[in-house]
């Protein structure tokens, strides 16, 4: 399983670089109405969206033969992901950064279902994270490892990808205010460098996936 993890963990780490969900979490946790409960609702929603995409990816992998799939399918997945990352990188550079902090939903009641839905929506539409998470899941699905080993690999990839959603509420639950201050500082840095970080992740991984895909087609 070591060889598989060496391939998929870097993809999951790239997918975890998601300033958007981190910012939403910190704005929510800094609110006045049930902040921690809302933060956990967002995290659970994000994880649910991640699991939904994982199930879709595994189903598609099984549809092309699972561990018996032709190598060309993996090449196609990698090349498609590389193309999506290039588009995402270009859009990131074209997007005008905003100095205005995002506003929290002005709800007087906890309304946890709304925040759960917000977390799920962010994950379901996060092109950069998906373009890295889905190929990682595909590689797990087409590997010749035992089902238990593949399940462990999937759990590791999903846990790493969900770090930006799970870390804020978990850290604040365990450590309290000091963790919140540290997370705010990290988020401020990410917001200031959002474009360069986002573009670097997109173009860097696009090159890696494109090279791997072309090599498989040869």
NORZIQUI-V263829 format. One record per pair of residues at least 12 apart in sequence whose ideal C-beta (glycine too) atoms are under 10 Angstrom apart, sorted by the first residue. I is the first residue (numbers start at 1). J is the second residue. D is the distance in whole Angstrom. If there is no record, write none. Layout:
[[I J D] [I J D]]
This chain:
[[1 140 10] [1 143 8] [1 145 6] [1 146 9] [1 148 10] [1 149 5] [1 150 8] [1 152 7] [1 153 6] [1 156 10] [3 143 9] [3 145 10] [4 136 10] [4 139 7] [4 140 7] [4 143 5] [4 144 10] [4 145 6] [4 149 8] [4 150 8] [4 152 10] [4 153 6] [4 156 10] [4 157 10] [5 140 10] [5 149 10] [5 152 9] [5 153 6] [5 156 7] [5 157 9] [7 135 10] [7 136 8] [7 139 6] [7 140 9] [7 143 9] [7 153 10] [7 212 9] [8 132 10] [8 133 9] [8 135 8] [8 136 4] [8 137 8] [8 138 9] [8 139 5] [8 140 6] [8 143 9] [8 153 6] [8 154 9] [8 156 8] [8 157 5] [8 160 9] [9 136 8] [9 153 9] [9 156 7] [9 157 7] [9 160 7] [10 132 9] [10 136 9] [10 160 10] [10 205 8] [10 208 8] [11 81 9] [11 131 9] [11 132 5] [11 133 7] [11 134 9] [11 135 6] [11 136 4] [11 137 9] [11 138 10] [11 139 8] [11 157 8] [11 160 9] [11 161 9] [11 205 7] [11 208 9] [11 209 8] [12 129 9] [12 132 7] [12 133 7] [12 136 6] [12 137 9] [12 153 10] [12 156 7] [12 157 4] [12 158 8] [12 159 8] [12 160 4] [12 161 5] [12 162 9] [12 163 9] [13 132 9] [13 136 10] [13 157 10] [13 160 6] [13 161 9] [13 163 9] [13 201 10] [13 205 10] [14 85 9] [14 128 8] [14 129 8] [14 131 9] [14 132 5] [14 133 9] [14 136 9] [14 160 10] [14 161 9] [14 200 10] [14 201 5] [14 202 9] [14 204 8] [14 205 5] [14 208 9] [15 50 9] [15 126 8] [15 128 7] [15 129 4] [15 130 8] [15 131 8] [15 132 4] [15 133 4] [15 134 9] [15 135 10] [15 136 7] [15 157 8] [15 158 10] [15 160 8] [15 161 4] [15 162 9] [15 163 9] [15 164 10] [15 201 9] [15 205 9] [16 129 8] [16 132 9] [16 133 9] [16 157 10] [16 159 9] [16 160 5] [16 161 5] [16 162 8] [16 163 5] [16 164 6] [16 165 9] [16 167 10] [16 201 10] [17 128 8] [17 129 8] [17 132 9] [17 161 10] [17 163 9] [17 164 8] [17 190 8] [17 197 7] [17 198 8] [17 200 9] [17 201 5] [17 202 10] [17 205 10] [18 46 9] [18 122 8] [18 123 9] [18 126 6] [18 128 7] [18 129 5] [18 161 9] [18 162 10] [18 163 9] [18 164 5] [18 165 8] [18 190 9] [18 198 9] [18 201 10] [19 164 8] [19 186 10] [19 187 7] [19 189 9] [19 190 4] [19 191 6] [19 192 10] [19 193 9] [19 194 5] [19 197 7] [19 198 8] [20 102 9] [20 122 6] [20 125 10] [20 126 7] [20 128 9] [20 129 9] [20 164 9] [20 190 10] [20 191 10] [20 194 9] [20 198 10] [21 42 8] [21 43 9] [21 45 10] [21 46 6] [21 118 10] [21 119 7] [21 122 5] [21 123 7] [21 126 7] [21 129 9] [21 162 9] [21 163 10] [21 164 5] [21 165 5] [21 166 10] [21 168 9] [22 163 9] [22 164 4] [22 165 8] [22 167 8] [22 168 7] [22 183 7] [22 184 10] [22 186 8] [22 187 5] [22 190 7] [22 191 9] [23 101 8] [23 102 6] [23 164 9] [23 168 10] [23 184 10] [23 187 6] [23 188 10] [23 190 8] [23 191 7] [23 194 9] [24 39 9] [24 42 6] [24 46 9] [24 102 7] [24 104 9] [24 115 9] [24 118 7] [24 119 8] [24 122 7] [24 164 10] [24 165 9] [24 168 9] [25 38 9] [25 39 6] [25 40 10] [25 42 6] [25 43 7] [25 46 9] [25 115 10] [25 119 8] [25 122 10] [25 164 7] [25 165 6] [25 166 9] [25 167 8] [25 168 4] [25 169 7] [25 172 9] [25 183 8] [25 187 9] [26 39 9] [26 101 10] [26 102 9] [26 168 6] [26 172 9] [26 180 8] [26 183 6] [26 184 6] [26 186 9] [26 187 5] [26 188 9] [27 39 10] [27 101 7] [27 102 5] [27 103 8] [27 104 5] [27 105 9] [27 184 10] [27 187 9] [28 40 10] [28 41 9] [28 42 6] [28 43 10] [28 102 10] [28 104 6] [28 105 8] [28 115 7] [28 118 9] [28 119 9] [28 168 8] [28 169 9] [29 42 9] [29 104 10] [29 168 6] [29 169 7] [29 171 10] [29 172 6] [29 173 10] [29 179 10] [29 180 6] [29 183 8] [29 184 9] [30 101 10] [30 104 8] [30 168 10] [30 172 10] [30 180 7] [30 183 10] [30 184 8] [31 104 5] [31 105 8] [31 106 10] [31 107 9] [32 104 9] [32 108 9] [33 104 9] [33 105 9] [33 106 9] [33 107 7] [33 108 6] [33 109 7] [33 110 6] [33 111 9] [34 107 9] [34 109 8] [34 110 4] [34 111 9] [34 112 8] [34 115 9] [35 104 9] [35 110 10] [35 169 9] [35 172 8] [35 180 10] [36 168 10] [36 169 6] [36 172 6] [36 173 6] [37 110 6] [37 112 6] [37 115 8] [37 169 9] [38 104 9] [38 105 9] [38 107 9] [38 110 6] [38 111 8] [38 112 7] [38 114 9] [38 115 5] [38 116 9] [38 118 9] [38 119 10] [38 169 9] [39 115 8] [39 119 9] [39 165 9] [39 166 10] [39 168 6] [39 169 4] [39 170 9] [39 172 7] [39 173 9] [40 112 8] [40 115 9] [40 116 9] [40 119 9] [40 165 10] [40 166 9] [40 168 10] [40 169 5] [40 170 9] [40 172 10] [40 173 8] [41 110 8] [41 111 9] [41 112 4] [41 113 8] [41 114 8] [41 115 4] [41 116 5] [41 117 9] [41 118 8] [41 119 7] [41 169 9] [42 112 9] [42 114 10] [42 115 5] [42 116 7] [42 117 9] [42 118 6] [42 119 4] [42 120 9] [42 122 8] [42 123 10] [42 165 7] [42 166 10] [42 168 9] [42 169 8] [43 115 9] [43 116 9] [43 119 6] [43 162 8] [43 164 9] [43 165 5] [43 166 5] [43 167 9] [43 168 8] [43 169 5] [43 170 8] [44 112 9] [44 115 9] [44 116 6] [44 119 7] [44 120 9] [44 162 10] [44 165 9] [44 166 9] [44 169 9] [45 112 9] [45 113 9] [45 114 10] [45 115 7] [45 116 4] [45 117 6] [45 118 7] [45 119 3] [45 120 4] [45 121 8] [45 122 8] [45 123 8] [45 124 10] [45 165 8] [46 116 9] [46 118 9] [46 119 4] [46 120 7] [46 121 9] [46 122 6] [46 123 5] [46 124 9] [46 126 9] [46 129 10] [46 161 9] [46 162 6] [46 164 8] [46 165 4] [46 166 8] [47 119 8] [47 120 9] [47 123 8] [47 158 8] [47 159 9] [47 161 9] [47 162 5] [47 165 7] [47 166 7] [48 116 7] [48 117 10] [48 119 8] [48 120 5] [48 123 8] [48 124 9] [49 116 10] [49 117 10] [49 119 7] [49 120 4] [49 121 7] [49 122 7] [49 123 3] [49 124 5] [49 125 9] [49 126 8] [49 129 10] [49 130 10] [49 162 10] [49 165 9] [50 119 10] [50 120 9] [50 123 5] [50 124 9] [50 126 9] [50 129 8] [50 130 9] [50 133 7] [50 137 10] [50 157 9] [50 158 6] [50 159 10] [50 161 6] [50 162 6] [50 165 8] [51 120 10] [51 123 9] [51 154 10] [51 158 7] [51 162 9] [52 120 8] [52 123 8] [52 124 7] [53 123 7] [53 124 7] [53 126 9] [53 129 9] [53 130 6] [53 133 7] [53 134 7] [53 137 8] [53 158 10] [53 161 10] [54 133 8] [54 134 8] [54 136 9] [54 137 5] [54 140 9] [54 141 10] [54 154 7] [54 155 10] [54 157 8] [54 158 6] [54 161 9] [55 137 9] [56 134 8] [56 137 9] [57 77 9] [57 130 9] [57 133 8] [57 134 5] [57 135 9] [57 136 9] [57 137 4] [57 138 6] [57 139 10] [57 140 9] [57 141 7] [57 154 10] [58 137 6] [58 138 8] [58 140 8] [58 141 5] [58 150 9] [58 154 8] [59 141 9] [60 73 9] [60 77 9] [60 134 9] [60 137 9] [60 138 8] [60 141 8] [61 73 8] [61 74 9] [61 77 9] [61 134 10] [61 137 7] [61 138 5] [61 139 9] [61 140 8] [61 141 3] [61 142 6] [61 143 10] [62 141 7] [62 142 10] [63 141 10] [64 76 9] [64 77 9] [64 138 9] [64 141 9] [64 142 8] [65 141 10] [65 142 8] [66 141 6] [66 142 7] [66 143 9] [66 144 9] [66 150 10] [67 141 8] [67 142 6] [67 143 6] [67 144 5] [67 145 8] [67 147 10] [67 150 9] [68 142 8] [68 144 9] [69 138 9] [69 141 8] [69 142 5] [70 142 9] [70 216 10] [71 142 9] [71 215 10] [71 216 5] [71 217 8] [72 213 10] [72 216 7] [72 217 7] [73 138 8] [73 142 7] [73 216 9] [74 135 8] [74 138 7] [74 139 7] [74 141 10] [74 142 6] [74 212 9] [74 213 8] [74 216 6] [74 217 10] [75 209 10] [75 212 8] [75 213 4] [75 214 8] [75 215 8] [75 216 4] [75 217 5] [75 218 9] [76 138 10] [76 213 7] [76 216 9] [76 217 9] [77 134 7] [77 135 5] [77 137 10] [77 138 5] [77 139 8] [77 141 10] [77 142 9] [77 209 9] [77 213 8] [77 216 10] [78 135 6] [78 138 8] [78 139 9] [78 206 10] [78 208 9] [78 209 4] [78 210 7] [78 211 9] [78 212 5] [78 213 4] [78 214 9] [78 215 9] [78 216 7] [78 217 10] [79 135 10] [79 206 10] [79 209 7] [79 210 6] [79 212 9] [79 213 4] [79 214 8] [79 216 9] [79 217 8] [80 131 8] [80 134 9] [80 135 9] [80 209 9] [80 213 8] [81 130 9] [81 131 5] [81 132 7] [81 133 9] [81 134 7] [81 135 5] [81 136 10] [81 138 9] [81 205 8] [81 206 8] [81 208 10] [81 209 5] [81 210 9] [81 212 10] [81 213 8] [82 131 8] [82 135 9] [82 202 10] [82 203 10] [82 205 8] [82 206 4] [82 207 8] [82 208 8] [82 209 4] [82 210 4] [82 211 9] [82 212 9] [82 213 7] [82 214 9] [83 131 9] [83 206 8] [83 209 9] [83 210 8] [83 213 10] [84 127 6] [84 128 8] [84 130 8] [84 131 4] [84 132 9] [84 134 9] [84 135 10] [84 202 9] [84 206 8] [84 209 10] [85 127 8] [85 128 7] [85 131 5] [85 132 8] [85 199 10] [85 201 8] [85 202 4] [85 203 7] [85 204 9] [85 205 6] [85 206 4] [85 207 9] [85 208 10] [85 209 7] [85 210 9] [86 131 10] [86 202 7] [86 203 7] [86 206 5] [86 207 9] [86 209 10] [86 210 9] [87 127 8] [87 131 9] [87 202 8] [87 206 9] [88 126 9] [88 127 5] [88 128 5] [88 129 10] [88 130 9] [88 131 7] [88 198 8] [88 199 9] [88 201 9] [88 202 5] [88 203 9] [88 206 9] [89 128 8] [89 195 10] [89 198 7] [89 199 5] [89 200 8] [89 201 8] [89 202 3] [89 203 5] [89 204 9] [89 205 9] [89 206 7] [90 199 8] [90 202 8] [90 203 9] [91 127 8] [91 128 10] [91 198 9] [91 199 10] [91 202 9] [92 127 10] [92 128 8] [92 194 8] [92 195 6] [92 196 9] [92 197 9] [92 198 4] [92 199 5] [92 200 10] [92 201 9] [92 202 6] [92 203 9] [93 195 6] [93 196 9] [93 198 8] [93 199 5] [93 202 9] [93 203 9] [94 195 9] [95 194 9] [95 195 7] [95 198 9] [96 195 9] [97 191 8] [97 192 8] [97 193 10] [97 194 6] [97 195 6] [98 191 9] [98 194 10] [99 191 9] [99 192 10] [101 187 10] [101 188 10] [101 191 8] [102 191 10] [105 118 8] [119 165 6] [122 164 10] [122 165 8] [123 161 9] [123 162 8] [123 165 8] [126 161 10] [126 164 10] [127 202 9] [128 198 7] [128 199 10] [128 201 7] [128 202 6] [128 205 9] [129 161 6] [129 162 10] [129 164 9] [129 201 10] [130 161 10] [131 201 10] [131 202 8] [131 205 8] [131 206 8] [131 209 8] [132 157 10] [132 161 8] [132 201 8] [132 202 9] [132 205 6] [132 206 10] [132 208 10] [132 209 8] [133 157 7] [133 158 8] [133 160 9] [133 161 5] [133 162 10] [135 205 9] [135 209 7] [135 212 9] [135 213 9] [136 153 9] [136 154 9] [136 156 10] [136 157 5] [136 158 9] [136 160 9] [136 161 8] [137 150 10] [137 153 9] [137 154 7] [137 157 7] [137 158 8] [137 161 10] [139 153 9] [139 157 9] [139 212 10] [140 152 10] [140 153 5] [140 154 5] [140 156 9] [140 157 7] [141 153 10] [141 154 9] [164 183 10] [164 186 10] [164 187 10] [164 190 9] [167 179 9] [167 183 7] [167 186 9] [168 180 8] [168 183 5] [168 184 10] [168 186 10] [168 187 9] [171 183 6]]
